[in-house]
Amino acid sequence: MKEFKDKVAVITGAGSGIGLAIARRCVQEGMKVVLADVEQDALTGAEKELTALGGTVLQVLTDVSSADQVEALARKTVDTFGGVHLLCNNAGVAADGTIWECSLADWDWVIGVNLWGVLNGIRTFVPIILSQDTEGHVVNTASTAGILPYHPGASYHVTKHAVVALSENLYRSLGERGAKIKTSVLCPGFVKTRILSSLRNRPAELRLKSSPKPLSPEAEEAAWAYLENNHFRVLSPAQVADMVFTAIREERFYILTHPEFNEVVRKRMEAIIQGQNPEIKPLSFKREQTQTHQ
Ligand SMILES: NC(=O)c1ccc[n+]([C@@H]2O[C@H](COP(=O)([O-])OP(=O)(O)OC[C@H]3O[C@@H](n4cnc5c(N)ncnc54)[C@H](O)[C@@H]3O)[C@@H](O)[C@H]2O)c1
């Protein structure tokens, strides 16, 4: 897709961070924008801001882990704007913990948002775009966690690998059919958003007494400052939104925001084809380095 004016974008997780930055960029491009998020206050704030910028905006409170709610989102989109051209399956949450220490509620929550959310978006919207027979683009937000050999949040690691796989599958199956819909998978490194306090949106029924509390705003700030002070490259959501739009224009599938992670990815792939076991050493992606610490 090279022309965006008057086209329709649906963005999940649009109330904050990367989703909100993509929504701002859509408005700048003259698109009509549907903001979907589970957090009502964030949605209302985003709608206000984008309308003040001159945007044509619809907000729809949506839990992406619910197929019914994503179908309702699609109906409202088509009823209001007549169709859809850009779908950003971006909503995501992060939780820490090993595979066996995470509770089933932890797994349900993270798989629900990170994997079912993207699946629900594709299953609902791709047939609509196909039936329009127009150009279209689907951007799935995974993470560098989706291409790296390890992430301390097991459920995050597993679901983000799944998002990369299902994006590759979508790219291929649309391509085989000669569809006009293109696909990209966004794999960000560190981006200064509210991801560190995603527990704020954990549904009560998937919360346990033992569940950790969301970080305070001060603790969030301190965590980002720690990363920056320790030479990790932290991007702004706006920088990532620019990369997304460049990739859509260029029909580029992989959107990797942090080249300093590439060496670790290359080593993972080499280890796989050479039959070597995974390393049990800290991964390092500091900005002055191009090599992994061995
Ligand atoms: N920030 C980073 O460093 C980083 C790195 C890699 C990947 N990502 C990915 O980027 C995406 C966007 O996250 P972000 O960093 O902007 O974080 P964020 O917390 O600022 O924004 C995420 C948004 O998703 C919404 N959301 C949560 N659960 C939802 C649900 N069930 N249904 C609908 N919306 C829901 C939240 O309310 C929030 O507005 C996520 O998929 C995340 O995994 C972020």
The ligand as an SDF file (V2000), in Angstrom:
LIG
                    3D

 44 48  0  0  0  0  0  0  0  0999 V2000
    7.7120   -1.5960   24.4780 N   0  0  0  0  0  0  0  0  0  0  0  0
    8.5840   -2.5120   24.1380 C   0  0  0  0  0  0  0  0  0  0  0  0
    9.7800   -2.4410   24.5060 O   0  0  0  0  0  0  0  0  0  0  0  0
    8.1340   -3.6740   23.2580 C   0  0  0  0  0  0  0  0  0  0  0  0
    9.1310   -4.5330   22.7650 C   0  0  0  0  0  0  0  0  0  0  0  0
    8.7380   -5.5940   21.9690 C   0  0  0  0  0  0  0  0  0  0  0  0
    7.4060   -5.7820   21.6610 C   0  0  0  0  0  0  0  0  0  0  0  0
    6.4730   -4.9310   22.1580 N   0  0  0  0  0  0  0  0  0  0  0  0
    5.0740   -5.1920   21.7990 C   0  0  0  0  0  0  0  0  0  0  0  0
    4.4640   -4.0040   21.3520 O   0  0  0  0  0  0  0  0  0  0  0  0
    3.0470   -4.1210   21.5020 C   0  0  0  0  0  0  0  0  0  0  0  0
    2.4960   -2.8310   22.0760 C   0  0  0  0  0  0  0  0  0  0  0  0
    2.9320   -2.6930   23.4090 O   0  0  0  0  0  0  0  0  0  0  0  0
    3.5170   -1.3310   23.9970 P   0  0  0  0  0  0  0  0  0  0  0  0
    4.9580   -1.5470   24.2320 O   0  0  0  0  0  0  0  0  0  0  0  0
    3.0620   -0.1840   23.2000 O   0  0  0  0  0  0  0  0  0  0  0  0
    2.8480   -1.3660   25.4540 O   0  0  0  0  0  0  0  0  0  0  0  0
    1.6620   -0.4850   26.1110 P   0  0  0  0  0  0  0  0  0  0  0  0
    1.3460   -1.1670   27.3970 O   0  0  0  0  0  0  0  0  0  0  0  0
    2.0860    0.9440   26.1700 O   0  0  0  0  0  0  0  0  0  0  0  0
    0.4670   -0.6310   25.0860 O   0  0  0  0  0  0  0  0  0  0  0  0
   -0.2410   -1.8580   24.9500 C   0  0  0  0  0  0  0  0  0  0  0  0
   -1.7360   -1.5610   24.7900 C   0  0  0  0  0  0  0  0  0  0  0  0
   -2.4190   -2.8240   24.6380 O   0  0  0  0  0  0  0  0  0  0  0  0
   -3.6190   -2.7200   25.3910 C   0  0  0  0  0  0  0  0  0  0  0  0
   -4.1390   -4.0570   25.7440 N   0  0  0  0  0  0  0  0  0  0  0  0
   -3.7160   -4.8880   26.7380 C   0  0  0  0  0  0  0  0  0  0  0  0
   -4.4970   -5.9780   26.7900 N   0  0  0  0  0  0  0  0  0  0  0  0
   -5.4200   -5.8460   25.8100 C   0  0  0  0  0  0  0  0  0  0  0  0
   -6.5110   -6.6540   25.3610 C   0  0  0  0  0  0  0  0  0  0  0  0
   -6.8020   -7.8220   25.9530 N   0  0  0  0  0  0  0  0  0  0  0  0
   -7.2610   -6.2070   24.3320 N   0  0  0  0  0  0  0  0  0  0  0  0
   -6.9910   -5.0080   23.7430 C   0  0  0  0  0  0  0  0  0  0  0  0
   -5.9960   -4.2040   24.1260 N   0  0  0  0  0  0  0  0  0  0  0  0
   -5.2140   -4.6230   25.1440 C   0  0  0  0  0  0  0  0  0  0  0  0
   -3.2390   -1.9100   26.6180 C   0  0  0  0  0  0  0  0  0  0  0  0
   -4.3720   -1.3630   27.2530 O   0  0  0  0  0  0  0  0  0  0  0  0
   -2.3190   -0.8640   26.0040 C   0  0  0  0  0  0  0  0  0  0  0  0
   -3.0330    0.2890   25.6260 O   0  0  0  0  0  0  0  0  0  0  0  0
    2.8170   -5.3560   22.3650 C   0  0  0  0  0  0  0  0  0  0  0  0
    2.4010   -6.4300   21.5510 O   0  0  0  0  0  0  0  0  0  0  0  0
    4.1870   -5.6320   22.9500 C   0  0  0  0  0  0  0  0  0  0  0  0
    4.3830   -6.9870   23.2770 O   0  0  0  0  0  0  0  0  0  0  0  0
    6.8110   -3.8780   22.9610 C   0  0  0  0  0  0  0  0  0  0  0  0
  1  2  1  0
  2  3  2  0
  2  4  1  0
  4  5  1  0
  4 44  2  0
  5  6  2  0
  6  7  1  0
  7  8  2  0
  8  9  1  0
  8 44  1  0
  9 10  1  0
  9 42  1  0
 10 11  1  0
 11 12  1  0
 11 40  1  0
 12 13  1  0
 13 14  1  0
 14 15  2  0
 14 16  1  0
 14 17  1  0
 17 18  1  0
 18 19  2  0
 18 20  1  0
 18 21  1  0
 21 22  1  0
 22 23  1  0
 23 24  1  0
 23 38  1  0
 24 25  1  0
 25 26  1  0
 25 36  1  0
 26 27  1  0
 26 35  1  0
 27 28  2  0
 28 29  1  0
 29 30  1  0
 29 35  2  0
 30 31  1  0
 30 32  2  0
 32 33  1  0
 33 34  2  0
 34 35  1  0
 36 37  1  0
 36 38  1  0
 38 39  1  0
 40 41  1  0
 40 42  1  0
 42 43  1  0
M  CHG  2   8   1  16  -1
M  END
$$$$
